[in-house]
Structures are given as C-alpha cells and as structure tokens.
C-alpha cells in the first residue's frame, strides 16, 4: 500500500503537466497496485486515463513519459478504448488521482 501512496503522490505532482501537455482530464490507477498484490519484481503499473481532447501519438508519448517518471513499465489504457466487463472490472477498483 505504501507504493500506491508513492505513485499517487508522483502522479498528483505531475497532474498540471499531464493536463497541459497531454490533455489528460482524469487519471487513475488499477490492477495489482491497488489490490495490494503488487510485485516489485514482476508487476507493471496499470493506469487508466480520460482525455479532454482527441489524442493520437500523444498517447504513446504519455505512456513513455509516465514510465520515465515512475521508473517502471506502465500499462496505459484509455477509458474510451475499454468496453463491457473489462471496464466494469477496472471501475470497481480504480483509484483516481
């Protein structure tokens, strides 16, 4: 749980830049990092994001930026790109920053 707090703090600090440079409207964490079964050896950080404007290559740029800032592999997904039960599953555990 401490790592969740650390990552949340980092993303919160980055949020003004994420909004300005990448048009991020909402950003949240889900997966092993919020379920407290995160493994420092194996786990990536699952992040869901909503954008205030349509994005293209900026999506990839954002993923790479977050990986650099968090020093860990990031699995970035767009809320609009997830459907059905997967979205329901993610929304049941997401922690928005």
Order of alpha helices (4+ residues) and beta strands (2+ residues): alpha-beta-alpha-beta-alpha-beta-alpha-beta
